[in-house]
Amino acid sequence: MDWKELKDGSLRVEQHFIAPKQSQRQILVGKNGSKIGRIGIEANEELRSIFKRDVHLILQVRVAKKRSA
């Protein structure tokens, strides 16, 4: 969704996951946020390795809005 470099040189990255259904959102989030938390940890480690600086990763999981016909 968005990213920016902060004054301290680190990066702030905001990413939204859009799930088609509430049930799929629940799978991605996991019990008490365990799956999305693990995804965040692994992605943050990889981004730090790529950019060689601290990364503040913000993840959100949303359900897609239904389209009116």
CHARMM-style PDB file with segment names, atoms N, HN, CA, C and O in Angstrom:
ATOM      1  N   MET     1       0.826  -1.183   0.000  1.00  0.00      PROA
ATOM      2  CA  MET     1       0.000   0.000   0.000  1.00  0.00      PROA
ATOM      3  C   MET     1       0.874   1.252   0.000  1.00  0.00      PROA
ATOM      4  O   MET     1       0.672   2.168  -0.797  1.00  0.00      PROA
ATOM      5  N   ASP     2       1.869   1.272   0.929  1.00  0.00      PROA
ATOM      6  HN  ASP     2       2.033   0.527   1.576  1.00  0.00      PROA
ATOM      7  CA  ASP     2       2.661   2.482   1.071  1.00  0.00      PROA
ATOM      8  C   ASP     2       3.971   2.142   1.760  1.00  0.00      PROA
ATOM      9  O   ASP     2       4.063   1.179   2.522  1.00  0.00      PROA
ATOM     10  N   TRP     3       4.973   2.946   1.480  1.00  0.00      PROA
ATOM     11  HN  TRP     3       4.899   3.728   0.862  1.00  0.00      PROA
ATOM     12  CA  TRP     3       6.234   2.842   2.205  1.00  0.00      PROA
ATOM     13  C   TRP     3       6.888   4.209   2.220  1.00  0.00      PROA
ATOM     14  O   TRP     3       6.676   5.031   1.328  1.00  0.00      PROA
ATOM     15  N   LYS     4       7.694   4.436   3.261  1.00  0.00      PROA
ATOM     16  HN  LYS     4       7.866   3.768   3.985  1.00  0.00      PROA
ATOM     17  CA  LYS     4       8.437   5.690   3.315  1.00  0.00      PROA
ATOM     18  C   LYS     4       9.675   5.500   4.180  1.00  0.00      PROA
ATOM     19  O   LYS     4       9.721   4.632   5.052  1.00  0.00      PROA
ATOM     20  N   GLU     5      10.668   6.327   3.918  1.00  0.00      PROA
ATOM     21  HN  GLU     5      10.631   7.032   3.210  1.00  0.00      PROA
ATOM     22  CA  GLU     5      11.890   6.314   4.700  1.00  0.00      PROA
ATOM     23  C   GLU     5      11.706   7.275   5.868  1.00  0.00      PROA
ATOM     24  O   GLU     5      11.259   8.407   5.687  1.00  0.00      PROA
ATOM     25  N   LEU     6      12.052   6.818   7.059  1.00  0.00      PROA
ATOM     26  HN  LEU     6      12.416   5.898   7.206  1.00  0.00      PROA
ATOM     27  CA  LEU     6      11.898   7.633   8.252  1.00  0.00      PROA
ATOM     28  C   LEU     6      13.176   8.427   8.525  1.00  0.00      PROA
ATOM     29  O   LEU     6      14.222   8.164   7.932  1.00  0.00      PROA
ATOM     30  N   LYS     7      13.075   9.400   9.429  1.00  0.00      PROA
ATOM     31  HN  LYS     7      12.225   9.614   9.910  1.00  0.00      PROA
ATOM     32  CA  LYS     7      14.212  10.272   9.739  1.00  0.00      PROA
ATOM     33  C   LYS     7      15.437   9.503  10.222  1.00  0.00      PROA
ATOM     34  O   LYS     7      16.571   9.916   9.978  1.00  0.00      PROA
ATOM     35  N   ASP     8      15.209   8.387  10.903  1.00  0.00      PROA
ATOM     36  HN  ASP     8      14.288   8.051  11.101  1.00  0.00      PROA
ATOM     37  CA  ASP     8      16.329   7.598  11.419  1.00  0.00      PROA
ATOM     38  C   ASP     8      16.941   6.668  10.369  1.00  0.00      PROA
ATOM     39  O   ASP     8      17.861   5.910  10.677  1.00  0.00      PROA
ATOM     40  N   GLY     9      16.435   6.722   9.125  1.00  0.00      PROA
ATOM     41  HN  GLY     9      15.688   7.338   8.875  1.00  0.00      PROA
ATOM     42  CA  GLY     9      16.967   5.905   8.041  1.00  0.00      PROA
ATOM     43  C   GLY     9      16.258   4.578   7.857  1.00  0.00      PROA
ATOM     44  O   GLY     9      16.512   3.866   6.885  1.00  0.00      PROA
ATOM     45  N   SER    10      15.373   4.242   8.778  1.00  0.00      PROA
ATOM     46  HN  SER    10      15.167   4.821   9.567  1.00  0.00      PROA
ATOM     47  CA  SER    10      14.642   2.982   8.646  1.00  0.00      PROA
ATOM     48  C   SER    10      13.482   3.168   7.660  1.00  0.00      PROA
ATOM     49  O   SER    10      13.154   4.285   7.263  1.00  0.00      PROA
ATOM     50  N   LEU    11      12.877   2.045   7.279  1.00  0.00      PROA
ATOM     51  HN  LEU    11      13.144   1.137   7.602  1.00  0.00      PROA
ATOM     52  CA  LEU    11      11.743   2.071   6.358  1.00  0.00      PROA
ATOM     53  C   LEU    11      10.465   1.691   7.093  1.00  0.00      PROA
ATOM     54  O   LEU    11      10.473   0.820   7.963  1.00  0.00      PROA
ATOM     55  N   ARG    12       9.379   2.346   6.740  1.00  0.00      PROA
ATOM     56  HN  ARG    12       9.372   3.053   6.033  1.00  0.00      PROA
ATOM     57  CA  ARG    12       8.047   1.976   7.225  1.00  0.00      PROA
ATOM     58  C   ARG    12       7.280   1.459   6.017  1.00  0.00      PROA
ATOM     59  O   ARG    12       7.062   2.188   5.050  1.00  0.00      PROA
ATOM     60  N   VAL    13       6.873   0.193   6.081  1.00  0.00      PROA
ATOM     61  HN  VAL    13       7.050  -0.399   6.867  1.00  0.00      PROA
ATOM     62  CA  VAL    13       6.165  -0.447   4.973  1.00  0.00      PROA
ATOM     63  C   VAL    13       4.801  -0.896   5.480  1.00  0.00      PROA
ATOM     64  O   VAL    13       4.700  -1.599   6.486  1.00  0.00      PROA
ATOM     65  N   GLU    14       3.747  -0.479   4.768  1.00  0.00      PROA
ATOM     66  HN  GLU    14       3.829   0.092   3.951  1.00  0.00      PROA
ATOM     67  CA  GLU    14       2.391  -0.885   5.120  1.00  0.00      PROA
ATOM     68  C   GLU    14       1.825  -1.712   3.975  1.00  0.00      PROA
ATOM     69  O   GLU    14       1.795  -1.273   2.825  1.00  0.00      PROA
ATOM     70  N   GLN    15       1.378  -2.915   4.312  1.00  0.00      PROA
ATOM     71  HN  GLN    15       1.402  -3.272   5.246  1.00  0.00      PROA
ATOM     72  CA  GLN    15       0.858  -3.834   3.306  1.00  0.00      PROA
ATOM     73  C   GLN    15      -0.499  -4.354   3.751  1.00  0.00      PROA
ATOM     74  O   GLN    15      -0.666  -4.766   4.899  1.00  0.00      PROA
ATOM     75  N   HSD    16      -1.467  -4.334   2.846  1.00  0.00      PROA
ATOM     76  HN  HSD    16      -1.332  -4.000   1.914  1.00  0.00      PROA
ATOM     77  CA  HSD    16      -2.793  -4.876   3.126  1.00  0.00      PROA
ATOM     78  C   HSD    16      -2.994  -6.149   2.315  1.00  0.00      PROA
ATOM     79  O   HSD    16      -2.685  -6.196   1.124  1.00  0.00      PROA
ATOM     80  N   PHE    17      -3.507  -7.168   2.966  1.00  0.00      PROA
ATOM     81  HN  PHE    17      -3.758  -7.131   3.933  1.00  0.00      PROA
ATOM     82  CA  PHE    17      -3.912  -8.393   2.291  1.00  0.00      PROA
ATOM     83  C   PHE    17      -5.423  -8.323   2.145  1.00  0.00      PROA
ATOM     84  O   PHE    17      -6.127  -8.044   3.116  1.00  0.00      PROA
ATOM     85  N   ILE    18      -5.925  -8.572   0.948  1.00  0.00      PROA
ATOM     86  HN  ILE    18      -5.353  -8.799   0.160  1.00  0.00      PROA
ATOM     87  CA  ILE    18      -7.364  -8.539   0.698  1.00  0.00      PROA
ATOM     88  C   ILE    18      -7.841  -9.972   0.452  1.00  0.00      PROA
ATOM     89  O   ILE    18      -7.492 -10.589  -0.555  1.00  0.00      PROA
ATOM     90  N   ALA    19      -8.635 -10.484   1.375  1.00  0.00      PROA
ATOM     91  HN  ALA    19      -8.918  -9.983   2.192  1.00  0.00      PROA
ATOM     92  CA  ALA    19      -9.179 -11.835   1.254  1.00  0.00      PROA
ATOM     93  C   ALA    19     -10.586 -11.741   0.654  1.00  0.00      PROA
ATOM     94  O   ALA    19     -11.354 -10.848   1.014  1.00  0.00      PROA
ATOM     95  N   PRO    20     -10.924 -12.657  -0.258  1.00  0.00      PROA
ATOM     96  CA  PRO    20     -12.248 -12.601  -0.880  1.00  0.00      PROA
ATOM     97  C   PRO    20     -13.399 -12.892   0.098  1.00  0.00      PROA
ATOM     98  O   PRO    20     -14.508 -12.389  -0.082  1.00  0.00      PROA
ATOM     99  N   LYS    21     -13.131 -13.708   1.137  1.00  0.00      PROA
ATOM    100  HN  LYS    21     -12.230 -14.117   1.283  1.00  0.00      PROA
ATOM    101  CA  LYS    21     -14.188 -14.100   2.075  1.00  0.00      PROA
ATOM    102  C   LYS    21     -13.673 -14.002   3.506  1.00  0.00      PROA
ATOM    103  O   LYS    21     -12.470 -14.090   3.753  1.00  0.00      PROA
ATOM    104  N   GLN    22     -14.590 -13.820   4.435  1.00  0.00      PROA
ATOM    105  HN  GLN    22     -15.567 -13.749   4.234  1.00  0.00      PROA
ATOM    106  CA  GLN    22     -14.245 -13.757   5.854  1.00  0.00      PROA
ATOM    107  C   GLN    22     -13.548 -15.042   6.302  1.00  0.00      PROA
ATOM    108  O   GLN    22     -12.610 -14.988   7.098  1.00  0.00      PROA
ATOM    109  N   SER    23     -13.992 -16.189   5.802  1.00  0.00      PROA
ATOM    110  HN  SER    23     -14.753 -16.233   5.155  1.00  0.00      PROA
ATOM    111  CA  SER    23     -13.388 -17.463   6.206  1.00  0.00      PROA
ATOM    112  C   SER    23     -11.923 -17.538   5.765  1.00  0.00      PROA
ATOM    113  O   SER    23     -11.092 -18.101   6.478  1.00  0.00      PROA
ATOM    114  N   GLN    24     -11.604 -16.978   4.606  1.00  0.00      PROA
ATOM    115  HN  GLN    24     -12.279 -16.520   4.027  1.00  0.00      PROA
ATOM    116  CA  GLN    24     -10.225 -16.977   4.138  1.00  0.00      PROA
ATOM    117  C   GLN    24      -9.380 -15.986   4.937  1.00  0.00      PROA
ATOM    118  O   GLN    24      -8.194 -16.215   5.172  1.00  0.00      PROA
ATOM    119  N   ARG    25     -10.002 -14.888   5.348  1.00  0.00      PROA
ATOM    120  HN  ARG    25     -10.966 -14.702   5.157  1.00  0.00      PROA
ATOM    121  CA  ARG    25      -9.302 -13.938   6.212  1.00  0.00      PROA
ATOM    122  C   ARG    25      -8.916 -14.622   7.523  1.00  0.00      PROA
ATOM    123  O   ARG    25      -7.795 -14.461   8.005  1.00  0.00      PROA
ATOM    124  N   GLN    26      -9.849 -15.385   8.098  1.00  0.00      PROA
ATOM    125  HN  GLN    26     -10.760 -15.516   7.706  1.00  0.00      PROA
ATOM    126  CA  GLN    26      -9.587 -16.072   9.356  1.00  0.00      PROA
ATOM    127  C   GLN    26      -8.438 -17.067   9.223  1.00  0.00      PROA
ATOM    128  O   GLN    26      -7.641 -17.219  10.149  1.00  0.00      PROA
ATOM    129  N   ILE    27      -8.346 -17.748   8.073  1.00  0.00      PROA
ATOM    130  HN  ILE    27      -8.993 -17.625   7.321  1.00  0.00      PROA
ATOM    131  CA  ILE    27      -7.253 -18.682   7.830  1.00  0.00      PROA
ATOM    132  C   ILE    27      -5.926 -17.937   7.793  1.00  0.00      PROA
ATOM    133  O   ILE    27      -4.946 -18.379   8.393  1.00  0.00      PROA
ATOM    134  N   LEU    28      -5.889 -16.813   7.092  1.00  0.00      PROA
ATOM    135  HN  LEU    28      -6.685 -16.454   6.604  1.00  0.00      PROA
ATOM    136  CA  LEU    28      -4.659 -16.029   6.962  1.00  0.00      PROA
ATOM    137  C   LEU    28      -4.225 -15.430   8.299  1.00  0.00      PROA
ATOM    138  O   LEU    28      -3.033 -15.391   8.605  1.00  0.00      PROA
ATOM    139  N   VAL    29      -5.176 -14.969   9.083  1.00  0.00      PROA
ATOM    140  HN  VAL    29      -6.144 -15.000   8.834  1.00  0.00      PROA
ATOM    141  CA  VAL    29      -4.847 -14.382  10.385  1.00  0.00      PROA
ATOM    142  C   VAL    29      -4.414 -15.466  11.366  1.00  0.00      PROA
ATOM    143  O   VAL    29      -3.458 -15.274  12.117  1.00  0.00      PROA
ATOM    144  N   GLY    30      -5.103 -16.593  11.367  1.00  0.00      PROA
ATOM    145  HN  GLY    30      -5.880 -16.748  10.757  1.00  0.00      PROA
ATOM    146  CA  GLY    30      -4.779 -17.675  12.289  1.00  0.00      PROA
ATOM    147  C   GLY    30      -5.327 -17.409  13.680  1.00  0.00      PROA
ATOM    148  O   GLY    30      -5.859 -16.336  13.966  1.00  0.00      PROA
ATOM    149  N   LYS    31      -5.185 -18.403  14.531  1.00  0.00      PROA
ATOM    150  HN  LYS    31      -4.753 -19.274  14.299  1.00  0.00      PROA
ATOM    151  CA  LYS    31      -5.691 -18.285  15.895  1.00  0.00      PROA
ATOM    152  C   LYS    31      -4.875 -17.238  16.648  1.00  0.00      PROA
ATOM    153  O   LYS    31      -3.651 -17.333  16.739  1.00  0.00      PROA
ATOM    154  N   ASN    32      -5.572 -16.241  17.185  1.00  0.00      PROA
ATOM    155  HN  ASN    32      -6.567 -16.164  17.112  1.00  0.00      PROA
ATOM    156  CA  ASN    32      -4.948 -15.129  17.913  1.00  0.00      PROA
ATOM    157  C   ASN    32      -3.870 -14.415  17.104  1.00  0.00      PROA
ATOM    158  O   ASN    32      -2.920 -13.876  17.672  1.00  0.00      PROA
ATOM    159  N   GLY    33      -4.013 -14.409  15.779  1.00  0.00      PROA
ATOM    160  HN  GLY    33      -4.784 -14.847  15.317  1.00  0.00      PROA
ATOM    161  CA  GLY    33      -3.060 -13.695  14.926  1.00  0.00      PROA
ATOM    162  C   GLY    33      -1.753 -14.428  14.699  1.00  0.00      PROA
ATOM    163  O   GLY    33      -0.775 -13.826  14.256  1.00  0.00      PROA
ATOM    164  N   SER    34      -1.723 -15.715  14.995  1.00  0.00      PROA
ATOM    165  HN  SER    34      -2.518 -16.203  15.355  1.00  0.00      PROA
ATOM    166  CA  SER    34      -0.457 -16.462  14.926  1.00  0.00      PROA
ATOM    167  C   SER    34       0.116 -16.558  13.515  1.00  0.00      PROA
ATOM    168  O   SER    34       1.326 -16.423  13.338  1.00  0.00      PROA
ATOM    169  N   LYS    35      -0.728 -16.788  12.507  1.00  0.00      PROA
ATOM    170  HN  LYS    35      -1.711 -16.897  12.650  1.00  0.00      PROA
ATOM    171  CA  LYS    35      -0.206 -16.937  11.142  1.00  0.00      PROA
ATOM    172  C   LYS    35       0.257 -15.610  10.554  1.00  0.00      PROA
ATOM    173  O   LYS    35       1.348 -15.535   9.989  1.00  0.00      PROA
ATOM    174  N   ILE    36      -0.547 -14.571  10.678  1.00  0.00      PROA
ATOM    175  HN  ILE    36      -1.433 -14.632  11.137  1.00  0.00      PROA
ATOM    176  CA  ILE    36      -0.148 -13.279  10.137  1.00  0.00      PROA
ATOM    177  C   ILE    36       1.063 -12.748  10.912  1.00  0.00      PROA
ATOM    178  O   ILE    36       1.909 -12.054  10.348  1.00  0.00      PROA
ATOM    179  N   GLY    37       1.137 -13.068  12.176  1.00  0.00      PROA
ATOM    180  HN  GLY    37       0.450 -13.632  12.634  1.00  0.00      PROA
ATOM    181  CA  GLY    37       2.306 -12.680  12.973  1.00  0.00      PROA
ATOM    182  C   GLY    37       3.573 -13.338  12.459  1.00  0.00      PROA
ATOM    183  O   GLY    37       4.617 -12.693  12.351  1.00  0.00      PROA
ATOM    184  N   ARG    38       3.480 -14.622  12.142  1.00  0.00      PROA
ATOM    185  HN  ARG    38       2.632 -15.145  12.230  1.00  0.00      PROA
ATOM    186  CA  ARG    38       4.645 -15.348  11.620  1.00  0.00      PROA
ATOM    187  C   ARG    38       5.020 -14.820  10.237  1.00  0.00      PROA
ATOM    188  O   ARG    38       6.203 -14.665   9.932  1.00  0.00      PROA
ATOM    189  N   ILE    39       4.028 -14.546   9.406  1.00  0.00      PROA
ATOM    190  HN  ILE    39       3.067 -14.672   9.653  1.00  0.00      PROA
ATOM    191  CA  ILE    39       4.288 -13.970   8.082  1.00  0.00      PROA
ATOM    192  C   ILE    39       5.021 -12.641   8.249  1.00  0.00      PROA
ATOM    193  O   ILE    39       5.985 -12.365   7.535  1.00  0.00      PROA
ATOM    194  N   GLY    40       4.561 -11.822   9.192  1.00  0.00      PROA
ATOM    195  HN  GLY    40       3.778 -12.047   9.772  1.00  0.00      PROA
ATOM    196  CA  GLY    40       5.179 -10.530   9.439  1.00  0.00      PROA
ATOM    197  C   GLY    40       6.626 -10.646   9.885  1.00  0.00      PROA
ATOM    198  O   GLY    40       7.482  -9.893   9.420  1.00  0.00      PROA
ATOM    199  N   ILE    41       6.903 -11.574  10.775  1.00  0.00      PROA
ATOM    200  HN  ILE    41       6.208 -12.185  11.153  1.00  0.00      PROA
ATOM    201  CA  ILE    41       8.274 -11.777  11.267  1.00  0.00      PROA
ATOM    202  C   ILE    41       9.198 -12.202  10.131  1.00  0.00      PROA
ATOM    203  O   ILE    41      10.282 -11.644   9.967  1.00  0.00      PROA
ATOM    204  N   GLU    42       8.771 -13.184   9.353  1.00  0.00      PROA
ATOM    205  HN  GLU    42       7.890 -13.637   9.487  1.00  0.00      PROA
ATOM    206  CA  GLU    42       9.608 -13.674   8.253  1.00  0.00      PROA
ATOM    207  C   GLU    42       9.795 -12.618   7.169  1.00  0.00      PROA
ATOM    208  O   GLU    42      10.897 -12.460   6.644  1.00  0.00      PROA
ATOM    209  N   ALA    43       8.735 -11.898   6.831  1.00  0.00      PROA
ATOM    210  HN  ALA    43       7.839 -12.026   7.258  1.00  0.00      PROA
ATOM    211  CA  ALA    43       8.836 -10.853   5.811  1.00  0.00      PROA
ATOM    212  C   ALA    43       9.734  -9.717   6.298  1.00  0.00      PROA
ATOM    213  O   ALA    43      10.526  -9.176   5.526  1.00  0.00      PROA
ATOM    214  N   ASN    44       9.613  -9.359   7.563  1.00  0.00      PROA
ATOM    215  HN  ASN    44       8.970  -9.798   8.190  1.00  0.00      PROA
ATOM    216  CA  ASN    44      10.440  -8.295   8.122  1.00  0.00      PROA
ATOM    217  C   ASN    44      11.919  -8.675   8.067  1.00  0.00      PROA
ATOM    218  O   ASN    44      12.754  -7.847   7.701  1.00  0.00      PROA
ATOM    219  N   GLU    45      12.250  -9.902   8.423  1.00  0.00      PROA
ATOM    220  HN  GLU    45      11.572 -10.575   8.720  1.00  0.00      PROA
ATOM    221  CA  GLU    45      13.638 -10.371   8.362  1.00  0.00      PROA
ATOM    222  C   GLU    45      14.173 -10.299   6.932  1.00  0.00      PROA
ATOM    223  O   GLU    45      15.301  -9.860   6.705  1.00  0.00      PROA
ATOM    224  N   GLU    46      13.366 -10.728   5.983  1.00  0.00      PROA
ATOM    225  HN  GLU    46      12.450 -11.084   6.167  1.00  0.00      PROA
ATOM    226  CA  GLU    46      13.795 -10.711   4.593  1.00  0.00      PROA
ATOM    227  C   GLU    46      13.970  -9.275   4.077  1.00  0.00      PROA
ATOM    228  O   GLU    46      14.937  -8.985   3.371  1.00  0.00      PROA
ATOM    229  N   LEU    47      13.055  -8.392   4.421  1.00  0.00      PROA
ATOM    230  HN  LEU    47      12.270  -8.627   4.994  1.00  0.00      PROA
ATOM    231  CA  LEU    47      13.164  -6.998   3.992  1.00  0.00      PROA
ATOM    232  C   LEU    47      14.395  -6.328   4.607  1.00  0.00      PROA
ATOM    233  O   LEU    47      15.084  -5.560   3.935  1.00  0.00      PROA
ATOM    234  N   ARG    48      14.673  -6.620   5.885  1.00  0.00      PROA
ATOM    235  HN  ARG    48      14.113  -7.244   6.430  1.00  0.00      PROA
ATOM    236  CA  ARG    48      15.878  -6.066   6.521  1.00  0.00      PROA
ATOM    237  C   ARG    48      17.132  -6.546   5.806  1.00  0.00      PROA
ATOM    238  O   ARG    48      18.084  -5.785   5.629  1.00  0.00      PROA
ATOM    239  N   SER    49      17.131  -7.788   5.401  1.00  0.00      PROA
ATOM    240  HN  SER    49      16.358  -8.406   5.545  1.00  0.00      PROA
ATOM    241  CA  SER    49      18.278  -8.351   4.684  1.00  0.00      PROA
ATOM    242  C   SER    49      18.449  -7.694   3.316  1.00  0.00      PROA
ATOM    243  O   SER    49      19.574  -7.411   2.904  1.00  0.00      PROA
ATOM    244  N   ILE    50      17.367  -7.456   2.624  1.00  0.00      PROA
ATOM    245  HN  ILE    50      16.453  -7.686   2.959  1.00  0.00      PROA
ATOM    246  CA  ILE    50      17.410  -6.860   1.285  1.00  0.00      PROA
ATOM    247  C   ILE    50      17.851  -5.400   1.358  1.00  0.00      PROA
ATOM    248  O   ILE    50      18.738  -4.984   0.613  1.00  0.00      PROA
ATOM    249  N   PHE    51      17.240  -4.621   2.249  1.00  0.00      PROA
ATOM    250  HN  PHE    51      16.520  -4.959   2.855  1.00  0.00      PROA
ATOM    251  CA  PHE    51      17.481  -3.181   2.301  1.00  0.00      PROA
ATOM    252  C   PHE    51      18.637  -2.777   3.212  1.00  0.00      PROA
ATOM    253  O   PHE    51      19.071  -1.625   3.197  1.00  0.00      PROA
ATOM    254  N   LYS    52      19.137  -3.729   4.009  1.00  0.00      PROA
ATOM    255  HN  LYS    52      18.785  -4.665   4.021  1.00  0.00      PROA
ATOM    256  CA  LYS    52      20.264  -3.468   4.915  1.00  0.00      PROA
ATOM    257  C   LYS    52      19.972  -2.319   5.883  1.00  0.00      PROA
ATOM    258  O   LYS    52      20.829  -1.473   6.140  1.00  0.00      PROA
ATOM    259  N   ARG    53      18.758  -2.304   6.409  1.00  0.00      PROA
ATOM    260  HN  ARG    53      18.061  -2.991   6.201  1.00  0.00      PROA
ATOM    261  CA  ARG    53      18.353  -1.298   7.404  1.00  0.00      PROA
ATOM    262  C   ARG    53      17.133  -1.825   8.148  1.00  0.00      PROA
ATOM    263  O   ARG    53      16.521  -2.813   7.743  1.00  0.00      PROA
ATOM    264  N   ASP    54      16.792  -1.157   9.234  1.00  0.00      PROA
ATOM    265  HN  ASP    54      17.289  -0.355   9.563  1.00  0.00      PROA
ATOM    266  CA  ASP    54      15.608  -1.553   9.998  1.00  0.00      PROA
ATOM    267  C   ASP    54      14.349  -1.299   9.180  1.00  0.00      PROA
ATOM    268  O   ASP    54      14.265  -0.334   8.421  1.00  0.00      PROA
ATOM    269  N   VAL    55      13.379  -2.182   9.351  1.00  0.00      PROA
ATOM    270  HN  VAL    55      13.447  -2.966   9.968  1.00  0.00      PROA
ATOM    271  CA  VAL    55      12.107  -2.069   8.640  1.00  0.00      PROA
ATOM    272  C   VAL    55      10.979  -2.199   9.655  1.00  0.00      PROA
ATOM    273  O   VAL    55      10.982  -3.106  10.487  1.00  0.00      PROA
ATOM    274  N   HSD    56      10.019  -1.291   9.582  1.00  0.00      PROA
ATOM    275  HN  HSD    56      10.016  -0.554   8.906  1.00  0.00      PROA
ATOM    276  CA  HSD    56       8.813  -1.339  10.403  1.00  0.00      PROA
ATOM    277  C   HSD    56       7.696  -1.800   9.474  1.00  0.00      PROA
ATOM    278  O   HSD    56       7.202  -1.026   8.654  1.00  0.00      PROA
ATOM    279  N   LEU    57       7.302  -3.059   9.606  1.00  0.00      PROA
ATOM    280  HN  LEU    57       7.703  -3.688  10.272  1.00  0.00      PROA
ATOM    281  CA  LEU    57       6.329  -3.662   8.703  1.00  0.00      PROA
ATOM    282  C   LEU    57       4.959  -3.707   9.370  1.00  0.00      PROA
ATOM    283  O   LEU    57       4.798  -4.289  10.443  1.00  0.00      PROA
ATOM    284  N   ILE    58       3.981  -3.090   8.726  1.00  0.00      PROA
ATOM    285  HN  ILE    58       4.112  -2.618   7.855  1.00  0.00      PROA
ATOM    286  CA  ILE    58       2.615  -3.075   9.232  1.00  0.00      PROA
ATOM    287  C   ILE    58       1.753  -3.876   8.262  1.00  0.00      PROA
ATOM    288  O   ILE    58       1.644  -3.531   7.086  1.00  0.00      PROA
ATOM    289  N   LEU    59       1.148  -4.940   8.761  1.00  0.00      PROA
ATOM    290  HN  LEU    59       1.237  -5.220   9.717  1.00  0.00      PROA
ATOM    291  CA  LEU    59       0.306  -5.803   7.930  1.00  0.00      PROA
ATOM    292  C   LEU    59      -1.139  -5.713   8.404  1.00  0.00      PROA
ATOM    293  O   LEU    59      -1.413  -5.707   9.605  1.00  0.00      PROA
ATOM    294  N   GLN    60      -2.059  -5.642   7.445  1.00  0.00      PROA
ATOM    295  HN  GLN    60      -1.837  -5.646   6.470  1.00  0.00      PROA
ATOM    296  CA  GLN    60      -3.488  -5.673   7.739  1.00  0.00      PROA
ATOM    297  C   GLN    60      -4.153  -6.671   6.802  1.00  0.00      PROA
ATOM    298  O   GLN    60      -3.797  -6.778   5.629  1.00  0.00      PROA
ATOM    299  N   VAL    61      -5.114  -7.391   7.336  1.00  0.00      PROA
ATOM    300  HN  VAL    61      -5.404  -7.304   8.290  1.00  0.00      PROA
ATOM    301  CA  VAL    61      -5.875  -8.345   6.524  1.00  0.00      PROA
ATOM    302  C   VAL    61      -7.324  -7.882   6.498  1.00  0.00      PROA
ATOM    303  O   VAL    61      -7.952  -7.719   7.544  1.00  0.00      PROA
ATOM    304  N   ARG    62      -7.847  -7.672   5.301  1.00  0.00      PROA
ATOM    305  HN  ARG    62      -7.337  -7.804   4.451  1.00  0.00      PROA
ATOM    306  CA  ARG    62      -9.215  -7.197   5.139  1.00  0.00      PROA
ATOM    307  C   ARG    62     -10.000  -8.141   4.229  1.00  0.00      PROA
ATOM    308  O   ARG    62      -9.429  -8.918   3.463  1.00  0.00      PROA
ATOM    309  N   VAL    63     -11.299  -8.049   4.334  1.00  0.00      PROA
ATOM    310  HN  VAL    63     -11.763  -7.418   4.955  1.00  0.00      PROA
ATOM    311  CA  VAL    63     -12.180  -8.795   3.439  1.00  0.00      PROA
ATOM    312  C   VAL    63     -12.580  -7.850   2.310  1.00  0.00      PROA
ATOM    313  O   VAL    63     -12.917  -6.691   2.553  1.00  0.00      PROA
ATOM    314  N   ALA    64     -12.541  -8.345   1.081  1.00  0.00      PROA
ATOM    315  HN  ALA    64     -12.268  -9.286   0.884  1.00  0.00      PROA
ATOM    316  CA  ALA    64     -12.889  -7.536  -0.081  1.00  0.00      PROA
ATOM    317  C   ALA    64     -14.339  -7.068   0.022  1.00  0.00      PROA
ATOM    318  O   ALA    64     -15.215  -7.800   0.482  1.00  0.00      PROA
ATOM    319  N   LYS    65     -14.565  -5.856  -0.407  1.00  0.00      PROA
ATOM    320  HN  LYS    65     -13.853  -5.261  -0.780  1.00  0.00      PROA
ATOM    321  CA  LYS    65     -15.925  -5.325  -0.431  1.00  0.00      PROA
ATOM    322  C   LYS    65     -16.705  -6.017  -1.530  1.00  0.00      PROA
ATOM    323  O   LYS    65     -16.180  -6.285  -2.610  1.00  0.00      PROA
ATOM    324  N   LYS    66     -17.967  -6.304  -1.242  1.00  0.00      PROA
ATOM    325  HN  LYS    66     -18.394  -6.087  -0.364  1.00  0.00      PROA
ATOM    326  CA  LYS    66     -18.810  -6.924  -2.264  1.00  0.00      PROA
ATOM    327  C   LYS    66     -19.208  -5.883  -3.292  1.00  0.00      PROA
ATOM    328  O   LYS    66     -19.556  -4.750  -2.961  1.00  0.00      PROA
ATOM    329  N   ARG    67     -19.148  -6.290  -4.526  1.00  0.00      PROA
ATOM    330  HN  ARG    67     -18.865  -7.211  -4.795  1.00  0.00      PROA
ATOM    331  CA  ARG    67     -19.543  -5.388  -5.607  1.00  0.00      PROA
ATOM    332  C   ARG    67     -21.029  -5.505  -5.872  1.00  0.00      PROA
ATOM    333  O   ARG    67     -21.594  -6.598  -5.874  1.00  0.00      PROA
ATOM    334  N   SER    68     -21.648  -4.366  -6.096  1.00  0.00      PROA
ATOM    335  HN  SER    68     -21.189  -3.478  -6.094  1.00  0.00      PROA
ATOM    336  CA  SER    68     -23.079  -4.366  -6.440  1.00  0.00      PROA
ATOM    337  C   SER    68     -23.237  -4.584  -7.932  1.00  0.00      PROA
ATOM    338  O   SER    68     -22.483  -4.023  -8.728  1.00  0.00      PROA
ATOM    339  N   ALA    69     -24.211  -5.394  -8.315  1.00  0.00      PROA
ATOM    340  HN  ALA    69     -24.823  -5.849  -7.669  1.00  0.00      PROA
ATOM    341  CA  ALA    69     -24.425  -5.683  -9.737  1.00  0.00      PROA
ATOM    342  C   ALA    69     -25.375  -4.706 -10.359  1.00  0.00      PROA
ATOM    343  OT1 ALA    69     -25.668  -4.802 -11.551  1.00  0.00      PROA
TER     344      ALA     69
END
